[in-house]
């Protein structure tokens, strides 16, 4: 059984698959969503230790909408927000969220996830 679960919210299947494989190879349990509605359903049912989300998503909700939805019951979950079409400032996102421009390094994202989960565990201890 895995002790660290990461949710990837990405509508581009190939990006989601490559990132999921890299995280899985590092020992993470990986959950995947192709849009914000799927992500909200997963977060409502499973414990998630970190989220990686794209900004632009199909279905009428963006990755930033997901952050707002998470802010009530899942505010402590670390989030990486990625986009190829937007440049976000820290004050555009909740505390603890990090913006990464696309294209990004998959190994860099995996490393960031590990650092964010470790920092979150230290804060909770």
N, C-alpha and C positions, 0 to 999 in steps of 0.2 A: 504494500500500500504506500502511496506517495504521501509525503507530508507537506508538500508545497504545490498549490494549484494556481495556474495562470489561465486567465480567460483572454483569448485573442478575438477582438471584434474588428473584422476586416472583410470588406466585400470583394476584394480581389483574391480569388481562390489561390492562385500560385503564391502570392506573398504570404497568405495565411498558412499554406501548407509548408513552405520553407521555414517559416518562423516556428510553427508547431513542431516540426521535426527537430530543429535545433534545440528547442526547449526540452522536448522529450528526451533527447540524447543526453541532456544535462541532469536528468532525473526529475523533471517537473511533470506533474499531471497536467495535461493541457485540455482545455475546453475551448470550443470554437463557435463563433457566431458570425453570420454574414450580414447582420444588421442590428440596430439598437433594440428592436423588439425581441429578437432572439436572445440578446445579451441580458436584457432585463429578466426574462423568464429563467435563464440559467442562474443569474445572481440571486433570484428569489428562491431557488431550490438547492443550491450548492454553496459551500464555503469556498470563497475565492481569496487568494493571498495577494494577487496582483492582476491588473488589467492593462492590456495594450490595446488601444483603440485608434482607428483612423478618424479623421474629422468628417470628411464627406462620406455619407452613407446613403444607401437607397432606403425608401420607405418613409420619408418625411421627417426623420429624426437624425441629428448629427452626433458625432462623438462628444461634442460639447453638451448636447442635450442629455446624453448618457451620464456625463459628469454631474449635471444638475440633479438628475434622478437619483444618483448614488449618494448625493450629499446629505440626505436625511438618514438613511439606515446603514450606509456603507462608506461613510466619510473617511474612515481610517485606512481603507484599502488603497495602496499605492497604485498610481495610474501613469502610464506612458502614453502620451498623445502624439500621434504622428500625422504628418500631412505633407503632400507635395505641392499643394496650392495655397496654403495659408502659412503665415508666420505669426505665431502666438506669443504674447508676452506672458510673464508669470502671473500678472494680475488679471489675465483673461481666464485663468484656471484656478481651481481650488488649491489650497496649501497641500503640498505633497505630490501634486501632479507635475510631470516633467514633459516639456515639448521636445520632439525630435523631428527635424525636417527629413523628408524623403528625397532621394533615396538614402537609406540608412544602412549601416553595417549590421548584419544579423548577429554577429558575435558581440558587437557593441550593445545591442538591445538585450541579449541574453545576460551579459555582464551587468547591465543596469538593473535588470529584474532581480538578480541575485543580491546586489547592493541594497536595493529598495526593500526587499523582503527581510534581509538581515537588520537593516536600520529600523524597520517596523517592529520586529521581534524585540529589539533592544528597548524601544520606547514602551512596549507593553510589559516588559519585565520589571 
